[in-house]
Amino acid sequence: MTVKGIFPRRTPPPPSAGWWAVALPLALMLASDYKLRSRDVDQAVGGSADLTVLIEVAVYGMAALYLVYTFGLRPPSRRITGLLFAAWTFCGYVAFSALWSPFKSLGLVRGAQLMVTMLLAHLIATRATPADLRRLAHAFIGIVVVSVGIGVAHPFPRTRLTEERFNWLYVHPVQAGVYLGIAVLLTVGYLIRWTTPRDRLWHPLLYLGALAVLSGALVATGTRGAALGCALGLVVLLATARGPRGRIDVLVMGAAVAVVGVLAFSNSILAFVARGESAETLSSLNSRTDLWTLAMAAYSEEPIFGRGLGASRGLFLDDIGLGGGHNAFVNALVDNGTVGTAAFVTLLMTLGFVLLMLARHRTLRADAGMLLGILGFFLADSITTEGLAAPANVSSMWLLLLVAWSETLRRQGGDPPQAPGAAIGEARDEAPGAALGAAPGEGRGDRAARVRVSAVVPAPPHVEGAPQQP
C-alpha cells in the first residue's frame, strides 16, 4: 500500500517564459506614468532631468541590459510575421525621427525608450505563453485597484483644471482614465468566461468587486474620452469574445441598458459630459480644435517626414499653452509626417485584421475578443489624447503588448483541424434517412457509421472526377 505524504505534490505549473514577462512590462509602465512630483511641460521639452526622470531612464536601461544579457542581440532564426514587421517599422521610424526633432534631448530619450519597449514586446511575442499574459493582465488589474485605493486614501494636490477630478499620485486624470479603461476591459474579459473558468485566476466575486471599484473611479476621473472608449470597447468585447451568441446579447442588453440609462440618468450623463464647462469650451473640445488647426499648419510645413519625435510637445506651448497633439493621428502627422503616420495606420490595421482572424477560432475567441475590445478603446480614446502614437506611456506599451499577445495566440494555434469527411458526415447524419438511401428501419447510428466509412473509401473509377486506383 502506498502512503501519501502529508502535503501531496502539486501538479507542475504550465510552461512559462519567466518572471520577466510579467515584471518588466509593469515596471516600464509604472516608471513612465507614476510620478511623485508634477512639473510643467516646458521643463520636460527643455531636456532638464530631475531625480524622477533619472529613475525612469534607469528602469528602462536595466530592462534593456537584462534582455540583451539573457537573450542576446542576433537576427531572428525564423521568418518574422507581418504584424511584428509592421510594429518594428513603426517603432524604428519614430525613434529615427528624433534625429531631426527641434527638442533633440527629449526625442532621443523617448526614441530609446520606444526601442526598449519594442524589444520587450518582440521577446514576449516569441517566448511567452498565454498563461504568462494572463498573469500579466491580472497583475495589472491589481495594481490599478491598489492605485484607486491610494487616490482615495491620500489625494495629492491637484491643479486648477483637475481639482474636481479623481486621480492618484501625480498621474493626470486623462492618463488615469486610460489605466482604468484597460483594467475594466480586462476584468470583464475574464469575468464572462463561463465556459472556460480555468482562465480565471480569481473568484468571480473578486472580479465583480474590482469591476465596481474600477468603473466608479473611471467615472470620477471625468475623462470623457476614456469613458467613451471603454463603452465602445465593451461592445466590441462582448460582440466578439462569445461568438454569435455574444452579438445577440449585445443587441438585446445594449438596447435595454441604453433606454434605462437615458430615462433614469439623463441629467447625470449630461453633467458628466458638460463637466461644468461653457458651451464655447465644449464646442472647441477644451481648445483641442484650436490646437489641431495649429498642428495642421505645422504638418503642412513638413508633410513628408514630420517635425521629429517630441516636436508636438513644445511647438504649441507659446501659442495655446498645450503640449502634445491631443489626438494620436494629429500627433503622428506633426511628429512623423505622412511616412510615419502611414506606418502607424498600417500597424493598427494589421493588428485588427490578425485579431479578427484569431477570433474565428473557438479556442482563441475569448482572448482575441478581449484584445479587440482594448484596441477599440484605444481608437476611441485617441480622438482626444495622443498616447497611442507617443512613446513611454501606458497606451503605447499596451499597443505593443496587444501585438505580442496576438503573436502568442498565433503560436498556440487555433481549433484542431477537422477530419476530411467529418463535416460531410455531420451534415449527412442530420439529413432524413430517405436522402441517404437508408432502409425504413435503419437507425441513426447505422447511418453515421455508413457515412464515416464512405468518407474514407475512394469512389469507383467509373465515377467522373474520381481518383484512379493503381
Residue, then its C-alpha position, 0 to 999 in steps of 0.5 A: m500500500t502506498v502512503k501519501g505524504i502529508f502535503p501531496r505534490r502539486t501538479p507542475p505549473p504550465p510552461s512559462a517564459g519567466w518572471w520577466a514577462v510579467a515584471l518588466p512590462l509593469a515596471l516600464m509602465l509604472a516608471s513612465d506614468y507614476k510620478l511623485r512630483s508634477r512639473d510643467v511641460d516646458q521643463a520636460v521639452g527643455g531636456s532638464a532631468d530631475l531625480t524622477v526622470l533619472i529613475e525612469v531612464a534607469v528602469y528602462g536601461m536595466a530592462a534593456l541590459y537584462l534582455v540583451y544579457t539573457f537573450g542576446l542581440r542576433p537576427p531572428s532564426r525564423r521568418i518574422t510575421g507581418l504584424l511584428f514587421a509592421a510594429w518594428t517599422f513603426c517603432g524604428y521610424v519614430a525613434f529615427s525621427a528624433l534625429w531631426s526633432p527641434f527638442k533633440s534631448l527629449g526625442l532621443v530619450r523617448g526614441a530609446q525608450l520606444m526601442v526598449t519597449m519594442l524589444l520587450a514586446h518582440l521577446i514576449a511575442t516569441r517566448a511567452t505563453p498565454a498563461d504568462l499574459r494572463r498573469l500579466a493582465h491580472a497583475f495589472i488589474g491589481i495594481v490599478v485597484v491598489s492605485v484607486g485605493i491610494g487616490v482615495a486614501h491620500p489625494f495629492p494636490r491637484t491643479r486648477l483644471t483637475e481639482e474636481r477630478f479623481n486621480w492618484l499620485y501625480v498621474h493626470p486624470v486623462q492618463a488615469g482614465v486610460y489605466l482604468g479603461i484597460a483594467v475594466l476591459l480586462t476584468v470583464g474579459y475574464l469575468i464572462r468566461w463561463t465556459t472556460p473558468r480555468d482562465r480565471l485566476w480569481h473568484p468571480l466575486l473578486y472580479l465583480g468587486a474590482l469591476a465596481v471599484l474600477s468603473g466608479a473611479l473611471v467615472a470620477t476621473g471625468t475623462r470623457g474620452a476614456a469613458l467613451g472608449c471603454a463603452l465602445g470597447l465593451v461592445v466590441l468585447l462582448a460582440t466578439a469574445r462569445g461568438p454569435r451568441g455574444r452579438i445577440d446579447v449585445l443587441v438585446m442588453g445594449a438596447a435595454v441598458a441604453v433606454v434605462g440609462v437615458l430615462a433614469f440618468s439623463n441629467s447625470i450623463l449630461a453633467f458628466v459630459a458638460r463637466g461644468e464647462s461653457a458651451e464655447t469650451l465644449s464646442s472647441l473640445n477644451s481648445r483641442t480644435d484650436l490646437w489641431t488647426l495649429a498642428m495642421a499648419a505645422y504638418s503642412e510645413e513638413p508633410i513628408f517626414g514630420r517635425g521629429l519625435g517630441a516636436s508636438r510637445g513644445l511647438f504649441l506651448d507659446d501659442i495655446g499653452l498645450g503640449g502634445g497633439h491631443n489626438a494620436f493621428v494629429n500627433a503622428l502627422v506633426d511628429n512623423g509626417t505622412v511616412g510615419t503616420a502611414a506606418f502607424v495606420t498600417l500597424l493598427m490595421t494589421l493588428g485588427f485584421v490578425l485579431l479578427m482572424l484569431a477570433r474565428h477560432r473557438t479556442l482563441r475567441a475569448d482572448a482575441g475578443m478581449l484584445l479587440g475590445i482594448l484596441g477599440f478603446f484605444l481608437a476611441d480614446s485617441i480622438t482626444t489624447e495622443g498616447l497611442a502614437a507617443p512613446a513611454n506611456v501606458s497606451s503605447m506599451w499596451l499597443l505593443l503588448l496587444v501585438a505580442w499577445s496576438e503573436t502568442l495566440r498565433r503560436q498556440g494555434g487555433d481549433p484542431p483541424q477537422a477530419p476530411g469527411a467529418a463535416i460531410g458526415e455531420a451534415r449527412d447524419e442530420a439529413p432524413g434517412a430517405a436522402l441517404g438511401a437508408a432502409p425504413g428501419e435503419g437507425r441513426g447510428d447505422r447511418a453515421a457509421r455508413v457515412r464515416v466509412s464512405a468518407v474514407v473509401p475512394a469512389p469507383p473509377h467509373v465515377e467522373g472526377a474520381p481518383q484512379q486506383p493503381 
